[in-house]
């Protein structure tokens, strides 16, 4: 314990002597001049998602109609376009008309309606039962068709739903390209 008191007394004497020697006055003079010029051009960019062009729901309210709905949409940063249309199915119409005529007992008329389609005309010829011609059936009808080849139904290209969708996609791509050019200008 004596050692501890001796160390404490020595420390106090040393600290007080060191403090007495280090007390001095320091004077500092400083002068500061500053010149600041600010030239700021600022630009604010607001990034937000563009509104969406949503394809319209195009459909028939009755399953008895021979129509199919087709729709499409294109959206760019500036312009959005959506469109829709109903595509008429002529083969469906032909089948419904033929069935209605058959149900009324008009079998020759029902077959005549179907024979307006070249595929049916060809199938009937291949089966050996030619399509009726102005009320004639059988061999008389076949002879009449051969005498009037201009009345044979032409082979036709029927526009399908895929054709309409492809056409609408091309139109949409064209509109999108124009909108992109407008963006770049």
C-alpha positions in Angstrom: 0.0 0.0 0.0 2.9 2.4 0.7 4.1 1.9 -2.8 0.8 2.9 -4.1 0.7 6.1 -2.1 4.3 6.9 -3.2 3.4 6.4 -6.8 0.3 8.7 -6.5 2.3 11.4 -4.7 5.0 11.3 -7.3 2.4 11.4 -10.1 0.8 14.5 -8.7 4.1 16.3 -8.3 5.1 15.4 -11.9 1.8 16.5 -13.4 1.6 19.8 -11.5 5.3 20.6 -12.5 4.5 19.7 -16.2 1.4 21.9 -16.2 3.3 24.9 -14.7 5.9 24.7 -17.4 3.4 24.4 -20.4 1.1 27.4 -19.7 1.8 30.0 -22.4 -0.1 32.3 -24.6 -0.5 31.7 -28.3 -1.8 34.4 -30.7 -3.0 33.6 -34.2 -4.0 36.1 -36.8 -5.6 35.0 -40.0 -7.2 36.8 -42.9 -9.5 35.0 -45.4 -10.9 36.2 -48.7 -13.1 34.0 -50.9 -14.8 34.7 -54.2 -17.4 32.1 -55.4 -19.2 32.2 -58.7 -21.9 29.7 -59.5 -23.4 29.1 -62.9 -25.9 26.2 -62.7 -28.1 24.9 -65.5 -30.4 22.3 -64.1 -32.7 19.8 -65.9 -35.3 17.6 -64.2 -36.2 14.3 -65.9 -39.3 12.6 -64.7 -39.3 8.9 -65.5 -42.7 7.3 -65.4 -44.1 4.3 -67.3 -46.3 5.0 -70.3 -50.0 4.3 -70.2 -50.9 1.0 -71.6 -52.8 0.4 -74.9 -55.1 -2.4 -74.0 -56.8 -4.5 -76.7 -60.5 -4.3 -76.7 -62.5 -7.4 -75.9 -64.3 -8.1 -79.2 -66.7 -11.0 -79.0 -70.2 -11.9 -80.0 -72.9 -12.2 -77.4 -74.4 -15.2 -79.1 -72.8 -18.4 -80.2 -75.2 -18.6 -83.2 -73.4 -15.8 -85.0 -70.7 -16.7 -87.5 -68.3 -14.0 -86.4 -64.9 -14.1 -84.6 -63.4 -11.2 -82.7 -59.8 -10.1 -83.4 -58.1 -7.3 -81.6 -54.6 -5.9 -81.1 -52.7 -3.1 -79.5 -49.4 -1.2 -79.8 -47.9 1.1 -77.2 -44.9 3.4 -77.4 -43.6 6.1 -75.1 -45.8 8.7 -76.7 -48.6 6.9 -78.6 -50.8 4.0 -77.9 -53.2 2.4 -80.4 -55.6 -0.4 -80.0 -58.1 -1.8 -82.4 -60.6 -4.6 -82.8 -62.9 -6.0 -85.5 -65.3 -8.9 -86.2 -64.3 -11.3 -88.9 -67.1 -12.9 -90.8 -66.9 -16.7 -91.3 -68.6 -17.4 -94.6 -68.2 -21.1 -94.3 -70.0 -21.1 -91.0 -72.8 -19.1 -92.6 -73.0 -21.5 -95.6 -73.3 -24.5 -93.2 -76.1 -22.7 -91.1 -78.1 -21.8 -94.3 -77.7 -25.4 -95.6 -78.9 -26.9 -92.3 -81.9 -24.6 -92.2 -82.9 -25.5 -95.7 -82.4 -29.2 -95.0 -84.5 -28.9 -91.8 -87.3 -27.4 -94.0 -87.2 -30.4 -96.3 -85.4 -28.7 -99.1 -82.6 -31.2 -99.6 -81.6 -30.2 -103.1 -81.4 -26.5 -102.1 -79.3 -27.4 -99.0 -76.8 -29.3 -101.2 -76.8 -26.4 -103.7 -75.9 -23.9 -101.0 -73.0 -26.2 -100.0 -71.9 -26.6 -103.6 -71.1 -22.8 -103.7 -67.9 -23.8 -102.0 -65.3 -25.1 -104.5 -64.2 -27.8 -102.1 -67.7 -29.2 -101.8 -68.1 -29.0 -105.6 -64.9 -31.0 -106.2 -65.8 -33.5 -103.5 -69.3 -34.1 -105.1 -67.7 -34.6 -108.5 -65.2 -37.0 -107.1 -68.0 -39.0 -105.4 -69.9 -39.3 -108.7 -72.8 -37.2 -107.4 -72.4 -33.8 -109.1 -73.9 -30.7 -107.6 -77.4 -29.7 -108.7 -77.5 -27.3 -111.6 -80.6 -25.1 -112.0 -82.9 -27.9 -110.6 -81.2 -30.7 -112.6 -79.5 -33.5 -110.7 -77.4 -36.5 -111.6 -76.0 -36.9 -115.2 -78.1 -33.9 -116.5 -76.5 -31.7 -113.9 -73.1 -33.0 -114.7 -73.6 -32.2 -118.4 -74.9 -28.7 -117.6 -71.8 -28.0 -115.5 -69.5 -29.1 -118.3 -71.4 -26.9 -120.8 -71.1 -23.9 -118.5 -67.7 -24.0 -116.9 -67.9 -20.3 -116.0 -70.6 -21.1 -113.4 -68.4 -23.5 -111.5 -67.5 -21.9 -108.1 -64.0 -20.4 -108.3 -61.2 -21.5 -105.9 -61.1 -18.8 -103.4 -58.7 -17.8 -100.7 -60.6 -17.4 -97.5 -59.2 -14.9 -95.0 -58.6 -16.7 -91.7 -58.3 -15.3 -88.2 -54.5 -15.8 -88.5 -54.5 -13.7 -91.7 -56.3 -10.9 -89.9 -54.0 -11.1 -86.9 -51.0 -11.0 -89.2 -52.4 -8.0 -91.0 -53.1 -6.2 -87.8 -49.6 -6.9 -86.5 -48.1 -5.4 -89.6 -50.3 -2.3 -89.2 -49.3 -2.1 -85.5 -45.6 -2.4 -86.4 -45.9 0.4 -89.0 -47.6 2.7 -86.5 -45.0 1.8 -83.8 -42.2 2.6 -86.3 -43.8 6.0 -87.1 -44.1 6.7 -83.4 -40.5 5.7 -82.8 -39.4 8.1 -85.6 -41.4 10.9 -83.9 -39.6 10.1 -80.7 -36.2 10.4 -82.3 -37.0 13.7 -83.9 
